[in-house]
Amino acid sequence: MKPRTAYLDPKADIVFKRIFGEHQRILKSFLNALLPLEVDAQIVSLEYLTPEQAPEIPEFKNTIVDVRCKDAKGRRFIVEMQMAWTDSFKQRMLFNSAKAIVNQLAPGEAYESLQPVYALAILDAEFDASRQYYHHYRIISEKSSNRVLQGLEMIFVELPKFRTKKLASVKDAWLWFLKELRTSTVVPAILNETPAIVEAMKLAQQGAFTPAQLDHYDRYWDSVSRERTLINEAEEKGLMRGKAEGKAESLALLIASGMTDKKARQVLKM
């Protein structure tokens, strides 16, 4: 029996950047599949842009990997792989998207020359309680959803919510690639039918990396584990603080209503 090919996790920084940050044809396929582009507005060609330095969140600097590019029409695309999630990342994405709009204009250029910006965040985490894994944000009129202010669109994809049993499109195939390639024993046929994904799988093979790169890969996951722990601890502390503040407010209300301090504490189990 032929041994299974060993793959690295494409979500890791060194693998993600090799696949999507160095091969325009692969990135073009990925963006055309994941972005909400009309059939007649598909990306034809891409040019990589120099990554801009956004304000870092020091504790979580290793959880984000990004790739930036523009197409032949001048449209800008920001792709981020986020291994952890906090509300701060929403603001980071908005900041990066706004900068991508502002930086298009040289002094004296007309605003009419601005091209749309698309920000795509692939999340190895969940950020809301809905069952939807694909979230598309645009600037629309409060009274009429048909009235759209063009120029900025943001897309968040929650990988943990993506169900991989029935793959019906190239988008599904790419999401399977990101979520399951490292651990699955069988690669679905649809991936082998997509040339860009076949190329991406070759680039993700463990044998394609040097010992030094594999050491970086292992250290990256150690960093992600530490940062996820920091986030979880911060959330737990916030919940505990919230519970304590809530009980203090309830205690004050019970006492104000005439209940003794001792009785109020017994009711609240303080």
C-alpha positions as CSV (number, residue, x, y, z in Angstrom):
1,M,0.0,0.0,0.0
2,K,1.3,3.4,-0.9
3,P,2.1,5.5,2.2
4,R,-0.1,8.6,2.7
5,T,1.6,11.8,1.8
6,A,2.5,13.8,4.9
7,Y,1.2,17.4,4.7
8,L,1.8,20.4,6.9
9,D,-1.1,22.5,8.1
10,P,-1.7,25.2,5.5
11,K,-2.9,27.5,8.2
12,A,0.6,27.9,9.7
13,D,2.4,31.1,8.7
14,I,5.3,29.5,6.8
15,V,3.0,27.3,4.8
16,F,0.2,29.8,4.2
17,K,2.7,32.4,2.9
18,R,4.5,29.9,0.7
19,I,1.2,28.9,-0.9
20,F,-0.7,32.1,-1.2
21,G,2.1,34.7,-0.9
22,E,4.4,33.4,-3.6
23,H,2.1,31.9,-6.2
24,Q,-0.3,34.3,-7.9
25,R,-2.2,31.6,-9.9
26,I,-3.1,29.8,-6.6
27,L,-4.1,33.0,-4.9
28,K,-6.2,34.0,-7.8
29,S,-8.2,30.8,-7.7
30,F,-8.6,31.1,-3.9
31,L,-9.9,34.7,-4.1
32,N,-12.2,34.0,-7.0
33,A,-13.7,31.1,-5.0
34,L,-14.0,32.8,-1.6
35,L,-14.9,36.4,-2.5
36,P,-18.5,37.5,-3.4
37,L,-17.5,38.5,-7.0
38,E,-19.9,38.5,-9.9
39,V,-19.1,36.2,-12.8
40,D,-18.1,39.1,-15.0
41,A,-15.9,40.6,-12.2
42,Q,-13.6,37.6,-11.5
43,I,-9.9,38.3,-10.9
44,V,-7.9,37.9,-14.1
45,S,-4.4,38.6,-12.9
46,L,-2.7,39.7,-9.6
47,E,0.2,41.6,-8.4
48,Y,1.6,41.3,-4.8
49,L,1.9,44.4,-2.7
50,T,4.3,45.1,0.1
51,P,2.7,44.2,3.5
52,E,1.8,47.3,5.5
53,Q,2.5,47.5,9.2
54,A,-0.7,47.7,11.2
55,P,-0.6,48.3,14.9
56,E,0.2,45.0,16.6
57,I,-1.5,43.5,19.6
58,P,1.8,42.3,21.3
59,E,0.4,39.3,23.0
60,F,-1.2,38.0,19.8
61,K,1.3,38.9,17.1
62,N,1.8,35.3,16.0
63,T,-1.9,34.5,15.4
64,I,-2.2,36.6,12.2
65,V,-0.7,35.9,8.7
66,D,-1.6,38.3,5.9
67,V,-1.1,38.6,2.1
68,R,-1.9,41.7,0.1
69,C,-2.3,42.1,-3.6
70,K,-4.2,44.0,-6.4
71,D,-5.6,43.0,-9.7
72,A,-5.5,44.4,-13.2
73,K,-8.5,46.7,-12.4
74,G,-6.6,48.1,-9.4
75,R,-8.9,46.5,-6.8
76,R,-7.1,45.8,-3.6
77,F,-7.3,42.5,-1.7
78,I,-6.2,41.8,1.9
79,V,-6.1,38.1,3.0
80,E,-5.6,37.2,6.6
81,M,-5.3,33.9,8.3
82,Q,-6.2,34.4,12.0
83,M,-5.6,31.5,14.4
84,A,-7.4,33.2,17.4
85,W,-10.1,35.7,17.8
86,T,-10.8,38.8,19.9
87,D,-13.0,41.8,19.1
88,S,-9.8,43.8,18.6
89,F,-9.2,41.9,15.3
90,K,-12.4,43.4,13.9
91,Q,-11.0,46.8,14.4
92,R,-7.6,45.7,13.0
93,M,-9.3,44.5,9.8
94,L,-11.2,47.7,9.5
95,F,-8.0,49.7,10.0
96,N,-6.2,47.7,7.4
97,S,-9.0,48.1,4.9
98,A,-9.3,51.8,5.4
99,K,-5.5,52.2,4.9
100,A,-5.7,50.2,1.7
101,I,-8.3,52.7,0.4
102,V,-6.4,55.8,1.6
103,N,-3.0,54.7,0.3
104,Q,-4.3,54.4,-3.3
105,L,-4.3,58.2,-3.7
106,A,-1.2,60.2,-4.3
107,P,-1.4,63.9,-3.4
108,G,-3.7,65.7,-5.9
109,E,-5.3,62.6,-7.4
110,A,-9.1,62.6,-7.7
111,Y,-11.2,60.4,-5.4
112,E,-12.9,58.9,-8.5
113,S,-9.7,56.9,-9.1
114,L,-10.2,54.9,-5.9
115,Q,-10.7,51.2,-6.5
116,P,-12.7,48.8,-4.2
117,V,-11.0,47.0,-1.3
118,Y,-11.9,43.5,-0.3
119,A,-10.7,42.2,3.1
120,L,-10.9,38.4,3.6
121,A,-10.3,36.9,7.1
122,I,-10.0,33.1,7.4
123,L,-10.5,32.3,11.1
124,D,-9.5,29.1,12.9
125,A,-12.0,30.2,15.6
126,E,-15.6,31.2,16.1
127,F,-16.8,34.7,16.9
128,D,-20.5,34.5,17.1
129,A,-23.2,32.0,18.1
130,S,-24.9,31.6,14.7
131,R,-24.6,28.5,12.5
132,Q,-23.3,30.5,9.6
133,Y,-19.6,30.2,8.8
134,Y,-19.5,32.8,6.0
135,H,-20.1,36.5,6.9
136,H,-20.2,39.2,4.2
137,Y,-20.2,42.9,5.3
138,R,-20.9,45.8,3.1
139,I,-21.9,49.5,3.6
140,I,-25.6,49.6,2.9
141,S,-28.4,52.0,3.4
142,E,-30.3,51.5,6.6
143,K,-33.6,51.9,4.8
144,S,-32.9,50.0,1.6
145,S,-30.5,47.1,1.3
146,N,-30.3,47.6,-2.4
147,R,-28.5,50.9,-2.0
148,V,-24.8,50.0,-1.5
149,L,-21.9,52.4,-0.9
150,Q,-19.3,50.8,-3.0
151,G,-15.6,50.7,-2.0
152,L,-15.2,48.3,0.9
153,E,-16.3,44.8,1.6
154,M,-15.2,42.5,4.4
155,I,-15.6,38.8,4.6
156,F,-15.0,36.6,7.6
157,V,-15.0,32.8,7.3
158,E,-15.2,30.7,10.5
159,L,-13.4,27.4,9.6
160,P,-14.6,25.4,12.7
161,K,-18.2,25.8,11.5
162,F,-17.5,24.7,7.9
163,R,-18.9,21.2,7.3
164,T,-16.7,19.1,5.1
165,K,-18.9,16.1,4.2
166,K,-20.4,17.4,1.0
167,L,-18.1,19.5,-1.2
168,A,-20.1,21.1,-4.0
169,S,-17.9,23.9,-5.2
170,V,-14.3,25.2,-5.5
171,K,-15.0,27.3,-2.5
172,D,-15.8,24.2,-0.5
173,A,-12.7,22.5,-1.8
174,W,-10.5,25.4,-0.7
175,L,-12.0,25.5,2.8
176,W,-11.5,21.7,3.1
177,F,-7.9,22.2,2.1
178,L,-7.4,24.7,4.9
179,K,-9.3,22.8,7.5
180,E,-8.7,19.1,6.8
181,L,-5.5,18.6,4.7
182,R,-3.2,18.0,7.7
183,T,-5.3,15.3,9.3
184,S,-7.5,13.6,6.7
185,T,-6.5,10.2,5.3
186,V,-8.4,10.7,2.1
187,V,-8.3,13.7,-0.2
188,P,-11.8,14.3,-1.9
189,A,-11.8,14.1,-5.7
190,I,-12.9,17.7,-6.2
191,L,-9.5,18.9,-4.9
192,N,-7.7,16.9,-7.5
193,E,-10.0,18.4,-10.2
194,T,-8.8,21.9,-9.3
195,P,-5.3,22.5,-10.7
196,A,-4.5,25.4,-8.3
197,I,-5.4,23.2,-5.3
198,V,-3.3,20.3,-6.7
199,E,-0.4,22.7,-6.9
200,A,-1.1,24.0,-3.3
201,M,-1.1,20.5,-2.0
202,K,2.4,19.8,-3.4
203,L,3.6,23.0,-1.8
204,A,2.2,21.9,1.6
205,Q,4.0,18.5,1.6
206,Q,6.2,18.1,4.6
207,G,9.0,16.9,2.3
208,A,9.1,20.3,0.6
209,F,10.4,22.0,3.7
210,T,13.9,22.1,5.1
211,P,14.7,21.0,8.7
212,A,15.0,24.7,9.7
213,Q,11.6,25.5,8.2
214,L,10.1,22.5,10.0
215,D,11.5,23.8,13.3
216,H,10.0,27.2,12.6
217,Y,6.7,25.4,11.8
218,D,6.8,23.7,15.2
219,R,7.7,26.9,17.1
220,Y,4.8,28.7,15.3
221,W,2.3,26.3,16.8
222,D,3.8,26.6,20.2
223,S,3.3,30.4,19.9
224,V,-0.3,29.9,18.8
225,S,-1.0,27.7,21.7
226,R,0.4,30.2,24.2
227,E,-1.6,33.1,22.6
228,R,-4.8,31.1,22.6
229,T,-4.2,30.4,26.3
230,L,-3.7,34.1,27.0
231,I,-7.0,34.9,25.2
232,N,-8.9,32.2,27.1
233,E,-7.5,33.4,30.4
234,A,-8.4,37.0,29.6
235,E,-12.0,36.0,28.7
236,E,-12.4,34.0,31.9
237,K,-11.1,36.9,34.0
238,G,-13.6,39.2,32.2
239,L,-16.4,36.8,32.9
240,M,-15.5,36.5,36.6
241,R,-15.2,40.3,36.9
242,G,-18.6,40.7,35.2
243,K,-20.2,38.2,37.6
244,A,-18.7,39.9,40.6
245,E,-19.9,43.3,39.5
246,G,-23.3,41.9,38.7
247,K,-23.6,40.3,42.2
248,A,-22.5,43.6,43.8
249,E,-25.2,45.5,42.0
250,S,-27.8,42.9,42.9
251,L,-26.8,43.0,46.6
252,A,-27.2,46.8,46.7
253,L,-30.6,46.6,45.1
254,L,-31.8,43.9,47.6
255,I,-30.5,45.9,50.6
256,A,-32.2,49.1,49.2
257,S,-35.5,47.2,49.0
258,G,-35.3,46.5,52.7
259,M,-33.6,43.1,52.9
260,T,-30.8,42.8,55.5
261,D,-27.2,42.4,54.3
262,K,-27.0,38.9,55.7
263,K,-30.2,37.7,54.0
264,A,-29.3,39.4,50.7
265,R,-26.0,37.6,50.7
266,Q,-27.7,34.3,51.4
267,V,-30.1,34.8,48.5
268,L,-27.2,35.6,46.1
269,K,-25.0,32.9,47.6
270,M,-22.2,35.3,48.4
